[in-house]
Amino acid sequence: MADYTALTEAGTALAEMLRDHLTPEPLGNRELINLCSPHESENNQLTLYLYHIEEDTQNVASGYYSVDSTTERLQPARYILHFLMTPHSKAPVQMREADQYRILGAALQVVRDNPLIPQRYLSGSLASEHARLHVFIEKMPMDQLLKIWNNTSKEYKLSVVVTVTGVSIDSTHIRHTSRVTEVIIGTEQKGDGR
């Protein structure tokens, strides 16, 4: 079952998929793609920043499910993860924008070509439960993107939002039940019917 580590595992799966497809071209090194804030890009050329999480309440079972004959567990919660994907270039100033467009274009291509993150990139609890993580580019209004960037003193950088769905985290809440061992069915007679 998916553990509380599922958020990290989902981010790592997305990063691993991008690392495999973006190296050696347009990026020469896998370690240039990381899960971190775009404001702390340092040596990174593509950053993935988990900036928003929401609970997925559509088509999700509620209540409890049976673990065994005497135990029930609260249904797992499902989440939608929103990553800010930002390219960073170390190229000279006159070539920097073009280099960032190239990096971002290649990343967009990978996401479009892989709407379901392949199982080989999953690790930990997501791998053990054979999770199906769907990934797509979210349509994000420009004012929303600017709000993300305006909370810092850093200038806006070209970014897109990558959404990952299918991430679940199991509940630790369980309850114990007992099996019915005896049923008594009886009838009562009332008076003599007069």
ABEGO torsion letter per residue (X at the ends): XBBAAAAAAAAAAAAAAAAAAAOAOABABAAABBBBBAABAEABABBBBBABBBBBABGBBBEBBBABAABBBBBBBBBBBBBBBBBBBABBAAAAAAAAAAAAAAAAAAAAABABBBAAABBEAAAAAGBBBBBBBBBBBAAAAAAAAAABABBBBBBBBBBBBGBBBBBABBBBBBBBABBBBBBBBBEAGX
